[in-house]
Amino acid sequence: MKQTNMLRFLCLSLIFVFASCSSEDDTLELGDVPFEDPRIVLENNGVHSWNVTEVTGTGVSQAFEDKNQTLTLKIGLRYTFVNLGSRNHPLEFRNVEGELLLSQDLNVGSFENDPEVDFQFDIYEELAVFTLTEELAKELATYNCSFHDMMEGSILLVE
């Protein structure tokens, strides 16, 4: 996996170097670079916190902290969250007021039926998948465990 990420980094670096050396007419725009859909793997630390154990793809970064890492997500991308403890720690996404937007639990969030968000989850497959639309991004603030209040991480958004 690390070799794949390194190869991807080297390829993108070469593309950017080539683009910066080419004529103005041939300039490569960031939007021209193919992106892999981002995937975030979460694991619970007991009932106290989340730990991000893996991040792949483009359009996500994390602060390297011990627990409840802050995630930075890019608006417009489709995200896959793999929640390794989903049966005991269903993943939810909330706004700053704590209102439910998306839930891996039986609770229904306000964006779950939005066709552009196209929220899908499977608690047994440990997946929660959605597109981060402009509308959802205006509301999104945290990721949480539906059962344990201490399991809450912040989400920062970039265009």
LOGUMI-742874 format. One record per residue (C-alpha): residue number from 0; residue in three letters; z negated, y negated, x. Coordinates in Angstrom, 2 decimals, padded with zeros to 5 digits. Layout:
// LOGUMI-742874
(NUM; "ALA"; (Z; Y; X));
...
//
This chain:
// LOGUMI-742874
(0; "MET"; (000.00; 000.00; 000.00));
(1; "LYS"; (-000.87; -002.43; 002.80));
(2; "GLN"; (002.45; -001.62; 004.53));
(3; "THR"; (004.33; -002.40; 001.31));
(4; "ASN"; (002.57; -005.77; 000.97));
(5; "MET"; (003.26; -006.58; 004.64));
(6; "LEU"; (006.94; -005.67; 004.25));
(7; "ARG"; (007.15; -007.83; 001.09));
(8; "PHE"; (005.52; -010.74; 002.98));
(9; "LEU"; (007.95; -010.38; 005.89));
(10; "CYS"; (010.98; -010.25; 003.58));
(11; "LEU"; (009.88; -013.34; 001.67));
(12; "SER"; (009.17; -015.14; 004.95));
(13; "LEU"; (012.68; -014.38; 006.19));
(14; "ILE"; (014.17; -015.60; 002.93));
(15; "PHE"; (012.28; -018.89; 003.20));
(16; "VAL"; (013.22; -019.31; 006.88));
(17; "PHE"; (016.87; -018.64; 006.09));
(18; "ALA"; (016.80; -021.04; 003.16));
(19; "SER"; (015.26; -023.82; 005.22));
(20; "CYS"; (018.00; -023.44; 007.88));
(21; "SER"; (020.91; -023.40; 005.43));
(22; "SER"; (022.83; -026.38; 004.08));
(23; "GLU"; (021.44; -028.42; 001.20));
(24; "ASP"; (023.93; -026.78; -001.18));
(25; "ASP"; (022.56; -023.32; -000.38));
(26; "THR"; (018.84; -024.20; -000.66));
(27; "LEU"; (016.77; -021.36; -002.11));
(28; "GLU"; (014.47; -022.43; -004.91));
(29; "LEU"; (011.15; -020.69; -005.44));
(30; "GLY"; (012.40; -019.57; -008.87));
(31; "ASP"; (015.21; -017.61; -007.15));
(32; "VAL"; (012.77; -015.30; -005.33));
(33; "PRO"; (012.17; -012.07; -007.30));
(34; "PHE"; (008.54; -011.61; -008.32));
(35; "GLU"; (006.67; -008.39; -008.98));
(36; "ASP"; (004.45; -008.53; -012.06));
(37; "PRO"; (000.85; -009.10; -011.00));
(38; "ARG"; (-001.71; -006.32; -011.33));
(39; "ILE"; (-005.48; -006.85; -011.02));
(40; "VAL"; (-007.91; -003.95; -010.69));
(41; "LEU"; (-011.47; -004.60; -011.87));
(42; "GLU"; (-014.49; -002.42; -011.29));
(43; "ASN"; (-017.98; -002.97; -012.64));
(44; "ASN"; (-021.07; -003.31; -010.44));
(45; "GLY"; (-023.47; -001.67; -012.86));
(46; "VAL"; (-024.05; -004.04; -015.79));
(47; "HIS"; (-024.41; -007.10; -013.56));
(48; "SER"; (-020.93; -008.13; -012.42));
(49; "TRP"; (-017.23; -007.46; -011.94));
(50; "ASN"; (-015.60; -006.76; -008.62));
(51; "VAL"; (-011.87; -007.24; -008.08));
(52; "THR"; (-010.91; -004.24; -005.95));
(53; "GLU"; (-007.14; -004.72; -005.76));
(54; "VAL"; (-004.54; -007.38; -006.43));
(55; "THR"; (-000.81; -006.64; -006.24));
(56; "GLY"; (002.29; -008.57; -007.19));
(57; "THR"; (002.88; -012.28; -007.10));
(58; "GLY"; (001.17; -014.98; -009.13));
(59; "VAL"; (-002.49; -014.11; -008.70));
(60; "SER"; (-005.10; -014.87; -006.10));
(61; "GLN"; (-008.82; -014.40; -005.96));
(62; "ALA"; (-011.79; -015.91; -004.25));
(63; "PHE"; (-013.38; -013.28; -002.02));
(64; "GLU"; (-016.92; -013.29; -003.34));
(65; "ASP"; (-019.34; -010.45; -003.87));
(66; "LYS"; (-019.19; -010.49; -007.64));
(67; "ASN"; (-017.42; -012.04; -010.61));
(68; "GLN"; (-014.57; -013.36; -008.47));
(69; "THR"; (-012.68; -016.42; -009.62));
(70; "LEU"; (-009.08; -015.49; -010.42));
(71; "THR"; (-006.21; -017.94; -010.09));
(72; "LEU"; (-003.35; -017.03; -012.43));
(73; "LYS"; (000.15; -018.49; -012.72));
(74; "ILE"; (001.29; -019.58; -016.17));
(75; "GLY"; (004.34; -017.74; -017.50));
(76; "LEU"; (003.75; -014.37; -015.82));
(77; "ARG"; (002.89; -011.03; -017.42));
(78; "TYR"; (-000.42; -009.68; -016.12));
(79; "THR"; (-001.75; -006.14; -016.05));
(80; "PHE"; (-005.50; -005.75; -015.74));
(81; "VAL"; (-006.73; -002.28; -014.82));
(82; "ASN"; (-010.37; -002.05; -015.90));
(83; "LEU"; (-011.83; 001.03; -014.20));
(84; "GLY"; (-014.92; 000.92; -016.41));
(85; "SER"; (-013.22; 000.05; -019.70));
(86; "ARG"; (-015.10; 002.52; -021.90));
(87; "ASN"; (-018.50; 001.06; -020.99));
(88; "HIS"; (-017.32; -002.44; -020.03));
(89; "PRO"; (-014.45; -003.56; -022.29));
(90; "LEU"; (-012.63; -006.56; -020.88));
(91; "GLU"; (-012.42; -009.79; -022.86));
(92; "PHE"; (-010.88; -013.19; -022.21));
(93; "ARG"; (-012.57; -016.31; -023.61));
(94; "ASN"; (-012.26; -020.08; -023.73));
(95; "VAL"; (-014.86; -022.57; -022.43));
(96; "GLU"; (-016.72; -022.48; -025.76));
(97; "GLY"; (-017.02; -018.69; -025.49));
(98; "GLU"; (-014.56; -018.00; -028.30));
(99; "LEU"; (-012.68; -014.73; -028.03));
(100; "LEU"; (-008.98; -014.94; -027.11));
(101; "LEU"; (-008.12; -011.33; -026.12));
(102; "SER"; (-010.25; -008.18; -026.19));
(103; "GLN"; (-009.97; -004.65; -024.88));
(104; "ASP"; (-012.66; -003.77; -027.42));
(105; "LEU"; (-012.33; -003.46; -031.21));
(106; "ASN"; (-013.00; -007.20; -031.55));
(107; "VAL"; (-009.89; -009.23; -032.33));
(108; "GLY"; (-009.19; -012.38; -030.36));
(109; "SER"; (-007.22; -015.36; -031.59));
(110; "PHE"; (-004.17; -014.65; -029.36));
(111; "GLU"; (-003.89; -010.89; -029.92));
(112; "ASN"; (-001.23; -011.18; -032.61));
(113; "ASP"; (000.84; -013.83; -030.79));
(114; "PRO"; (004.25; -012.18; -030.12));
(115; "GLU"; (004.83; -014.31; -027.00));
(116; "VAL"; (001.52; -013.20; -025.48));
(117; "ASP"; (002.40; -009.60; -026.47));
(118; "PHE"; (-001.15; -008.37; -025.82));
(119; "GLN"; (-001.43; -004.61; -025.34));
(120; "PHE"; (-004.46; -002.59; -024.38));
(121; "ASP"; (-005.52; 000.98; -024.02));
(122; "ILE"; (-009.19; 001.56; -023.36));
(123; "TYR"; (-008.57; 005.19; -022.32));
(124; "GLU"; (-005.79; 004.25; -019.91));
(125; "GLU"; (-008.00; 001.35; -018.77));
(126; "LEU"; (-005.26; -001.25; -019.27));
(127; "ALA"; (-005.03; -004.75; -020.74));
(128; "VAL"; (-001.59; -006.40; -020.50));
(129; "PHE"; (-000.49; -009.86; -021.64));
(130; "THR"; (001.85; -012.74; -020.90));
(131; "LEU"; (000.08; -015.93; -019.90));
(132; "THR"; (001.87; -018.43; -022.13));
(133; "GLU"; (001.35; -022.20; -022.01));
(134; "GLU"; (-000.62; -022.01; -025.27));
(135; "LEU"; (-002.93; -019.25; -024.02));
(136; "ALA"; (-003.36; -021.07; -020.70));
(137; "LYS"; (-004.63; -024.17; -022.52));
(138; "GLU"; (-007.53; -022.07; -023.83));
(139; "LEU"; (-008.21; -019.44; -021.15));
(140; "ALA"; (-011.34; -019.96; -019.05));
(141; "THR"; (-013.14; -016.66; -018.32));
(142; "TYR"; (-012.88; -012.88; -018.20));
(143; "ASN"; (-015.93; -011.04; -019.55));
(144; "CYS"; (-017.47; -007.72; -020.45));
(145; "SER"; (-017.93; -007.50; -024.21));
(146; "PHE"; (-021.31; -005.78; -023.78));
(147; "HIS"; (-022.92; -007.50; -020.77));
(148; "ASP"; (-023.20; -011.30; -020.56));
(149; "MET"; (-023.76; -011.33; -016.80));
(150; "MET"; (-020.30; -009.83; -016.23));
(151; "GLU"; (-018.27; -013.05; -016.39));
(152; "GLY"; (-015.72; -014.48; -013.97));
(153; "SER"; (-013.83; -017.76; -014.05));
(154; "ILE"; (-010.08; -018.15; -014.36));
(155; "LEU"; (-008.18; -021.03; -012.80));
(156; "LEU"; (-004.60; -021.68; -013.87));
(157; "VAL"; (-001.58; -022.97; -011.95));
(158; "GLU"; (001.93; -023.82; -013.12));
//
